[in-house]
């Protein structure tokens, strides 16, 4: 169980974000968060990368990273930790979107976003990689703004997503670039 100070910090950040909501930001960030539903935008971008020979490997690696994020974050960690959503713990925190039914920790949207964006950053030209990281950060922030995750959920999702991206790229470097070509 987390010490009370962590709960207080998480809660106060969410309360502050809720206090500065505007109809415009509500609409924009609700839309942004929906792009991350089931990894949709990242799967779409990964599949688009498959169509060009020079980006095909990056597309395959992104899909593998997304699969890793699904397994690690959504299937293992969420169920192992079993953290309640913020709106279930605090009545004064009101989500802007439909209430997710799974556990809160870590943020699956953030994990998938940073796993795919991390691979894109490593394997695509810098301008595309930086855009992917910025978009992943926007999706991560949207999860806080719409009130469905604690900041620590999002930080954990970022960390696991980036670790998964690094691992996928390291395995590719070891077994694909320096060895036999099993994937591409």
N, C-alpha and C positions, 0 to 999 in steps of 0.2 A: 504494500500500500504506500502511496506517495505521501510525503510529509504535507501538512496542511498548507504550508507556504506555497508549494507548487500549485495546489488547487486554487489558492487565492490569486496567484499571478494569472493563471489561465482564465479564471472567472473574470477578473477585472479587465483584462484585455478584451474579452468578448463583450463585456458590458459597455466598454468604451466604444467599441466598433458599432454596437447596436445603437448607441446614442448619436452617432454621426451619420446614420443611414439617411439617404435621400431617395426619392422615387427614381431618379435617373440612375444612380449607382445600383439601386435594388434591381432594376431591369438589366443593366449591363452585366453585373456580376452574377446574377442568377443565370443569365445566358452563358457566360463564360464557364461557370461551374457545370452546366449541363453538357458542354462540349467534352468534359472529362468523364461523363457517365459511361461506365463499362469500358473505359479507355478509348472511346469512339474516335476522338480526333487523332490520337496517337496511332491507333490501328490504321486509320485512313492514310495518315502521312507515311506510315511504314509501308503500306501496300503501294502507295504512289512511288516510293523509292525503288520498289522492285521492278518497275517498268523500264528503267534506264540501266544499262549495263554498268555504268560508272558509279551508280548509287545502290546497286542491287545488294551488295554485301552489307551496307549500312541498313538497308530495309530488313534483311534477314536478322541482323543483330538486334535491331529495335524490337522486332517481334519476339525474339528469344528473351530480351530484357523484360518486355511486357509480360510474358509468360512467367518469368521468374518473380516478378513483382506480384502477380496474381497469387502464385503459390505461397510465397513468403509472407506477404502482407495480409492478403484477404483470407487465405485458407488456414494459415498457421498462426501468425501473430495475433490477429483480431480475436480468434477463438481462444488462444492461450491466455491473453491478457484479460479479455472480457470487459473492457472499460465501457461504462454507460456513456451515452451521448450527452452533451452539455445541457440540452433542453429537458432531458429526463432527470438530471440532477438538480437543476436550478429552474424554478418556475418562471422567473423573470427573464429568462433567455428564450427568445421567440425565433424559431427558424423561418427563413423566407421561402424555403422550398419544401416539398414533400419530405416528411421525416424518414430518413433511411432506417431500415429495420435491423441492420447488422451492428456490430460493435464499433466503437469509435477509434481505438488505437491499434495501429497507426492509420493515418489517412491513406486510403487506397487510391483516391484521385491523385494525391500528391506523389505517392510512391510510383504509380505508373507514369505520371508526367515526368518525373525526374529520371526514371530508368530510361525511358525513350529519349528524352532531351539530352541526357548524359552521353548516350551513344551517338546521337546526332552531333553533339559538340566535339566528340572525339573523332568522328569519321567523315564529317562533311566539312566543306569550307567554313571558316570561322564565322562569317556573317550569318550563315544559316544556323550554325550551332549556337551562337549567341541569341538569335531570335528564339530558338527552341527553349533555351534556358529561361529567357524572359517570359515566354508564354507559360512555361511550367510554373514559374513563380507567381504569375497572375492567377493561374488555376488554384495554386496552393492558398493564396490570399483570399480567393473567392470562397473557399471552404470555411474560412474564419468569418468572413463578412456575412455569409448567408446563415451562419450560426449552427453548423452541423458538426464542427470539430473544435477541439481545444487547440491552442497554439502548440502544445507539446505533441499532439497527434500529427500535426503538420510537419514539425521539425523531425519527428521520427520517420515520417513518410519520405521527406527529403533525403534523410540519411540512408535509409534502406534503398531507396531508388538509385541514389548515386553509387552506393556500394555494389548493387546489382549491375549497374552500367559498367563500372570498372571491372568487375569479375567477368562479365560477358566479353568485354574488349580484351582482357588479359587471356582468356581461354582462346579467343580467336587469334590473338597474336602468337600464342604458343603452338596451337594445333593446326591453324589454317595458314597463316603467313609463313611460319617457319617449318611447317610439316606438310602433310598431305592435305588436299583440299576436299574436306568432307562436306562442307556446307554449300559451296558455290561452284 
